[in-house]
Amino acid sequence: MTKTKFRKFSFTEVVDELALAKNTLILFHVRPDGDAVGSAFALKLLLEATGSRVFCMCQNQVPQRLAFLSVGIQESTLPEDLPTDFEAQRIVAVDTASVAQLGDLYARFANKIDLKLDHHTKGEHYADYFVMENAAATGEIVFDISREFLKRGLIKALPERLDFCLYTAISSDTGCFKYSNVTPKTHIRSAELLKSGVDAAGINQLLFDSKSMEVLAAEKAGFDTLKMFHGGRIAVVYFTYEMKERLDILDEHLETLIDVARSVEGVEVAIAVRQPTKEKTFRVSTRSQGGVDVSAVCAAFGGGGHVRASGCTIMADSIEHAADLVVTEVEKQMR
């Protein structure tokens, strides 16, 4: 029987549950970003310090640009690489707002997920949950859990590399602390991480100042497709499957495509539409720099996320049609 009602955990209840030593499977969303990977691996390190055996799993492998987070901790996050002798006693999903973001993993673990840890304001509850909506990143939640573990004496010291993963998670989801989701508590938590000796400059260089030739080629190709709507207040970039094939580009090289649209002067809403396969299914990323709630825009298509940053998947006749559908939803809020 599918469970339809889920319980909201208090912070104390979350810590009580995670303090129990259990074989734990940590799931995180498809096409993972720095917050997903950083918070998942930070939680893994924390739980292992209390005696739990832990495996982090995603439908996708950790992208090369974020591999510095997982190297030396866990070589693969793919389902097929789960150790054959690993039997999960607890399943936790981190930074994953909806079942669609779990990809194929949801069908495998539907109704088996014990806890959802997240900070997204829009999405859906598919397990008992703890959502800190005023947190800029799920990494902030794991930060609080780790410090509570220390306070309670559940661990004698913070595991090596835990704070490294947490700072990466927070910096990634705040755009190096320049997005509107940053709060005073975000800076306070980050200051504590800096006190612990985290190399913030090195992490931010890896996250924001180092791009592969493939990423640069994708951004250049995306710029060539740039279209403006609604008097220049909406910018859209397109990336078709044909472009991926021609340029030998992987999905992980398209994460910064949205920045091409967002960087145009006067743009209030940036949209990136990608076609990952030959199928007429399109992935949409949106960013708002004005009063438009893009989480509501994406929710209209079954997606979700934040007021200023959200995503969804759309089936349409063409990539242009998919973009037009999203633009129409955005324009409803601009009128």
DAKA-V185296 format. One record per residue. N is the residue number from 1. PSI is psi in whole degrees, -180 to 180 (none if undefined). NEAR is the number of other ideal C-beta (glycine too) atoms within 10 Angstrom. D_LAST is the distance of its C-alpha to the last C-alpha in whole Angstrom. Layout:
BEGIN
n:N psi:PSI near:NEAR d_last:D_LAST
n:N psi:PSI near:NEAR d_last:D_LAST
END
This chain:
BEGIN
n:1 psi:133 near:4 d_last:45
n:2 psi:130 near:6 d_last:41
n:3 psi:131 near:12 d_last:40
n:4 psi:-20 near:8 d_last:37
n:5 psi:133 near:6 d_last:37
n:6 psi:149 near:15 d_last:37
n:7 psi:139 near:12 d_last:38
n:8 psi:119 near:10 d_last:37
n:9 psi:146 near:18 d_last:39
n:10 psi:166 near:10 d_last:40
n:11 psi:-41 near:13 d_last:41
n:12 psi:-41 near:9 d_last:44
n:13 psi:-37 near:14 d_last:44
n:14 psi:-48 near:21 d_last:43
n:15 psi:-42 near:19 d_last:45
n:16 psi:-44 near:13 d_last:48
n:17 psi:-48 near:16 d_last:47
n:18 psi:-19 near:24 d_last:47
n:19 psi:-19 near:18 d_last:50
n:20 psi:128 near:13 d_last:52
n:21 psi:112 near:14 d_last:54
n:22 psi:152 near:19 d_last:52
n:23 psi:119 near:16 d_last:52
n:24 psi:130 near:24 d_last:48
n:25 psi:123 near:25 d_last:46
n:26 psi:118 near:24 d_last:42
n:27 psi:145 near:29 d_last:40
n:28 psi:166 near:31 d_last:37
n:29 psi:158 near:26 d_last:34
n:30 psi:157 near:18 d_last:34
n:31 psi:59 near:20 d_last:33
n:32 psi:144 near:26 d_last:34
n:33 psi:-174 near:19 d_last:33
n:34 psi:-33 near:27 d_last:35
n:35 psi:-43 near:27 d_last:34
n:36 psi:-51 near:29 d_last:35
n:37 psi:-46 near:28 d_last:38
n:38 psi:-44 near:33 d_last:39
n:39 psi:-36 near:32 d_last:38
n:40 psi:-46 near:35 d_last:40
n:41 psi:-30 near:30 d_last:43
n:42 psi:-44 near:29 d_last:43
n:43 psi:-39 near:29 d_last:44
n:44 psi:-48 near:26 d_last:46
n:45 psi:-40 near:22 d_last:48
n:46 psi:-47 near:24 d_last:48
n:47 psi:-36 near:25 d_last:49
n:48 psi:-31 near:15 d_last:52
n:49 psi:-18 near:18 d_last:53
n:50 psi:7 near:15 d_last:54
n:51 psi:1 near:11 d_last:56
n:52 psi:148 near:19 d_last:53
n:53 psi:132 near:18 d_last:53
n:54 psi:141 near:23 d_last:49
n:55 psi:128 near:19 d_last:48
n:56 psi:132 near:24 d_last:44
n:57 psi:141 near:23 d_last:43
n:58 psi:154 near:24 d_last:40
n:59 psi:-30 near:20 d_last:39
n:60 psi:156 near:15 d_last:39
n:61 psi:153 near:15 d_last:41
n:62 psi:127 near:25 d_last:40
n:63 psi:152 near:17 d_last:39
n:64 psi:-37 near:13 d_last:41
n:65 psi:-15 near:19 d_last:39
n:66 psi:7 near:22 d_last:40
n:67 psi:-22 near:13 d_last:43
n:68 psi:-19 near:17 d_last:45
n:69 psi:-38 near:26 d_last:43
n:70 psi:-17 near:20 d_last:45
n:71 psi:133 near:10 d_last:48
n:72 psi:-8 near:8 d_last:52
n:73 psi:-49 near:15 d_last:50
n:74 psi:126 near:17 d_last:49
n:75 psi:-33 near:12 d_last:49
n:76 psi:145 near:15 d_last:47
n:77 psi:4 near:23 d_last:44
n:78 psi:144 near:13 d_last:45
n:79 psi:-37 near:17 d_last:46
n:80 psi:-13 near:5 d_last:49
n:81 psi:8 near:12 d_last:50
n:82 psi:128 near:15 d_last:50
n:83 psi:138 near:8 d_last:54
n:84 psi:-23 near:5 d_last:56
n:85 psi:10 near:7 d_last:57
n:86 psi:119 near:12 d_last:54
n:87 psi:112 near:10 d_last:53
n:88 psi:129 near:19 d_last:50
n:89 psi:-13 near:13 d_last:51
n:90 psi:135 near:20 d_last:47
n:91 psi:125 near:20 d_last:44
n:92 psi:131 near:25 d_last:41
n:93 psi:131 near:28 d_last:38
n:94 psi:142 near:29 d_last:36
n:95 psi:34 near:29 d_last:32
n:96 psi:105 near:29 d_last:31
n:97 psi:-28 near:27 d_last:29
n:98 psi:164 near:23 d_last:29
n:99 psi:-31 near:20 d_last:32
n:100 psi:-32 near:18 d_last:30
n:101 psi:-15 near:28 d_last:31
n:102 psi:-14 near:24 d_last:34
n:103 psi:-137 near:18 d_last:35
n:104 psi:-18 near:10 d_last:38
n:105 psi:-27 near:23 d_last:39
n:106 psi:-42 near:20 d_last:38
n:107 psi:-33 near:9 d_last:40
n:108 psi:-35 near:13 d_last:43
n:109 psi:13 near:20 d_last:42
n:110 psi:133 near:14 d_last:40
n:111 psi:11 near:11 d_last:41
n:112 psi:-7 near:13 d_last:43
n:113 psi:127 near:24 d_last:41
n:114 psi:-29 near:16 d_last:42
n:115 psi:136 near:22 d_last:40
n:116 psi:121 near:24 d_last:36
n:117 psi:121 near:26 d_last:36
n:118 psi:167 near:23 d_last:32
n:119 psi:5 near:24 d_last:29
n:120 psi:137 near:23 d_last:26
n:121 psi:-26 near:18 d_last:24
n:122 psi:147 near:19 d_last:23
n:123 psi:-146 near:23 d_last:25
n:124 psi:152 near:16 d_last:28
n:125 psi:123 near:17 d_last:31
n:126 psi:7 near:23 d_last:34
n:127 psi:168 near:22 d_last:37
n:128 psi:145 near:18 d_last:38
n:129 psi:155 near:19 d_last:36
n:130 psi:113 near:20 d_last:36
n:131 psi:121 near:19 d_last:32
n:132 psi:90 near:18 d_last:32
n:133 psi:-21 near:10 d_last:28
n:134 psi:5 near:12 d_last:28
n:135 psi:139 near:23 d_last:30
n:136 psi:-20 near:27 d_last:29
n:137 psi:154 near:29 d_last:31
n:138 psi:-26 near:29 d_last:34
n:139 psi:-30 near:34 d_last:36
n:140 psi:-36 near:26 d_last:36
n:141 psi:-46 near:24 d_last:37
n:142 psi:-33 near:30 d_last:40
n:143 psi:-51 near:26 d_last:41
n:144 psi:-40 near:17 d_last:41
n:145 psi:-44 near:22 d_last:43
n:146 psi:-40 near:23 d_last:45
n:147 psi:-31 near:13 d_last:46
n:148 psi:-38 near:17 d_last:47
n:149 psi:-44 near:20 d_last:49
n:150 psi:-44 near:14 d_last:51
n:151 psi:-40 near:10 d_last:51
n:152 psi:-9 near:11 d_last:53
n:153 psi:16 near:7 d_last:55
n:154 psi:-27 near:16 d_last:54
n:155 psi:150 near:16 d_last:54
n:156 psi:-28 near:7 d_last:56
n:157 psi:158 near:8 d_last:54
n:158 psi:137 near:18 d_last:51
n:159 psi:145 near:19 d_last:51
n:160 psi:137 near:9 d_last:51
n:161 psi:-6 near:15 d_last:48
n:162 psi:-50 near:24 d_last:46
n:163 psi:-30 near:21 d_last:45
n:164 psi:-47 near:23 d_last:44
n:165 psi:-40 near:30 d_last:42
n:166 psi:-44 near:33 d_last:40
n:167 psi:-40 near:26 d_last:39
n:168 psi:-44 near:29 d_last:38
n:169 psi:-48 near:31 d_last:36
n:170 psi:-46 near:30 d_last:34
n:171 psi:-38 near:27 d_last:34
n:172 psi:-47 near:24 d_last:32
n:173 psi:-9 near:28 d_last:30
n:174 psi:4 near:23 d_last:29
n:175 psi:44 near:18 d_last:29
n:176 psi:42 near:15 d_last:32
n:177 psi:26 near:16 d_last:31
n:178 psi:-6 near:8 d_last:28
n:179 psi:163 near:16 d_last:25
n:180 psi:-9 near:14 d_last:23
n:181 psi:-8 near:19 d_last:25
n:182 psi:133 near:18 d_last:28
n:183 psi:169 near:14 d_last:30
n:184 psi:-38 near:7 d_last:33
n:185 psi:-30 near:15 d_last:35
n:186 psi:-46 near:23 d_last:34
n:187 psi:-38 near:14 d_last:36
n:188 psi:-46 near:10 d_last:38
n:189 psi:-42 near:22 d_last:39
n:190 psi:-36 near:23 d_last:39
n:191 psi:-40 near:9 d_last:41
n:192 psi:-38 near:15 d_last:44
n:193 psi:-38 near:22 d_last:43
n:194 psi:-37 near:13 d_last:44
n:195 psi:-31 near:9 d_last:47
n:196 psi:-6 near:12 d_last:48
n:197 psi:13 near:8 d_last:49
n:198 psi:136 near:21 d_last:46
n:199 psi:83 near:12 d_last:45
n:200 psi:-42 near:16 d_last:42
n:201 psi:-42 near:9 d_last:42
n:202 psi:-42 near:11 d_last:44
n:203 psi:-47 near:23 d_last:41
n:204 psi:-30 near:17 d_last:38
n:205 psi:-43 near:11 d_last:40
n:206 psi:-39 near:18 d_last:40
n:207 psi:-41 near:19 d_last:36
n:208 psi:-21 near:14 d_last:35
n:209 psi:8 near:9 d_last:37
n:210 psi:117 near:10 d_last:39
n:211 psi:140 near:14 d_last:38
n:212 psi:165 near:12 d_last:40
n:213 psi:-32 near:8 d_last:40
n:214 psi:-42 near:16 d_last:38
n:215 psi:-43 near:20 d_last:35
n:216 psi:-39 near:12 d_last:35
n:217 psi:-39 near:16 d_last:36
n:218 psi:-43 near:27 d_last:33
n:219 psi:-41 near:18 d_last:31
n:220 psi:-45 near:11 d_last:32
n:221 psi:-37 near:21 d_last:31
n:222 psi:-40 near:22 d_last:28
n:223 psi:-36 near:14 d_last:27
n:224 psi:-18 near:10 d_last:28
n:225 psi:-2 near:19 d_last:26
n:226 psi:130 near:13 d_last:23
n:227 psi:145 near:14 d_last:20
n:228 psi:144 near:14 d_last:17
n:229 psi:165 near:19 d_last:13
n:230 psi:53 near:15 d_last:10
n:231 psi:30 near:8 d_last:12
n:232 psi:5 near:12 d_last:14
n:233 psi:-15 near:17 d_last:12
n:234 psi:131 near:24 d_last:13
n:235 psi:136 near:24 d_last:17
n:236 psi:133 near:26 d_last:19
n:237 psi:148 near:28 d_last:22
n:238 psi:145 near:24 d_last:25
n:239 psi:105 near:26 d_last:28
n:240 psi:166 near:18 d_last:30
n:241 psi:-36 near:16 d_last:33
n:242 psi:-39 near:11 d_last:35
n:243 psi:-41 near:20 d_last:34
n:244 psi:-46 near:20 d_last:35
n:245 psi:-45 near:10 d_last:39
n:246 psi:-39 near:10 d_last:39
n:247 psi:-3 near:14 d_last:39
n:248 psi:51 near:9 d_last:40
n:249 psi:139 near:19 d_last:37
n:250 psi:163 near:13 d_last:37
n:251 psi:-36 near:16 d_last:34
n:252 psi:-16 near:19 d_last:35
n:253 psi:-2 near:24 d_last:35
n:254 psi:7 near:25 d_last:31
n:255 psi:-29 near:19 d_last:30
n:256 psi:7 near:17 d_last:29
n:257 psi:-38 near:25 d_last:27
n:258 psi:-29 near:23 d_last:23
n:259 psi:-26 near:16 d_last:25
n:260 psi:-46 near:22 d_last:25
n:261 psi:-38 near:27 d_last:21
n:262 psi:-27 near:23 d_last:21
n:263 psi:-7 near:12 d_last:23
n:264 psi:131 near:15 d_last:21
n:265 psi:134 near:5 d_last:20
n:266 psi:-7 near:10 d_last:17
n:267 psi:129 near:22 d_last:16
n:268 psi:-32 near:19 d_last:13
n:269 psi:125 near:28 d_last:14
n:270 psi:139 near:24 d_last:17
n:271 psi:131 near:26 d_last:18
n:272 psi:127 near:27 d_last:22
n:273 psi:124 near:29 d_last:23
n:274 psi:147 near:25 d_last:27
n:275 psi:99 near:21 d_last:29
n:276 psi:-28 near:16 d_last:32
n:277 psi:-177 near:9 d_last:34
n:278 psi:-20 near:10 d_last:35
n:279 psi:156 near:9 d_last:33
n:280 psi:57 near:15 d_last:30
n:281 psi:128 near:13 d_last:28
n:282 psi:136 near:27 d_last:26
n:283 psi:132 near:20 d_last:25
n:284 psi:130 near:24 d_last:22
n:285 psi:139 near:27 d_last:22
n:286 psi:146 near:30 d_last:18
n:287 psi:137 near:25 d_last:18
n:288 psi:133 near:23 d_last:16
n:289 psi:13 near:15 d_last:16
n:290 psi:-138 near:11 d_last:13
n:291 psi:2 near:10 d_last:11
n:292 psi:131 near:23 d_last:11
n:293 psi:97 near:17 d_last:13
n:294 psi:-15 near:30 d_last:15
n:295 psi:-36 near:24 d_last:17
n:296 psi:-37 near:16 d_last:15
n:297 psi:-50 near:27 d_last:14
n:298 psi:-30 near:26 d_last:18
n:299 psi:-28 near:19 d_last:19
n:300 psi:-18 near:14 d_last:17
n:301 psi:18 near:20 d_last:20
n:302 psi:9 near:13 d_last:23
n:303 psi:-161 near:25 d_last:22
n:304 psi:-169 near:22 d_last:22
n:305 psi:-133 near:24 d_last:23
n:306 psi:166 near:26 d_last:21
n:307 psi:-37 near:17 d_last:18
n:308 psi:-10 near:19 d_last:18
n:309 psi:114 near:22 d_last:20
n:310 psi:172 near:27 d_last:21
n:311 psi:165 near:25 d_last:22
n:312 psi:172 near:26 d_last:23
n:313 psi:133 near:17 d_last:25
n:314 psi:137 near:21 d_last:23
n:315 psi:128 near:11 d_last:26
n:316 psi:169 near:18 d_last:25
n:317 psi:-30 near:8 d_last:27
n:318 psi:169 near:13 d_last:26
n:319 psi:-34 near:22 d_last:25
n:320 psi:-40 near:15 d_last:22
n:321 psi:-43 near:14 d_last:21
n:322 psi:-44 near:27 d_last:21
n:323 psi:-42 near:24 d_last:18
n:324 psi:-38 near:15 d_last:16
n:325 psi:-43 near:18 d_last:16
n:326 psi:-43 near:26 d_last:15
n:327 psi:-41 near:19 d_last:12
n:328 psi:-42 near:12 d_last:11
n:329 psi:-40 near:19 d_last:11
n:330 psi:-43 near:23 d_last:9
n:331 psi:-27 near:16 d_last:6
n:332 psi:-33 near:11 d_last:6
n:333 psi:-17 near:16 d_last:6
n:334 psi:-15 near:16 d_last:4
n:335 psi:none near:5 d_last:0
END
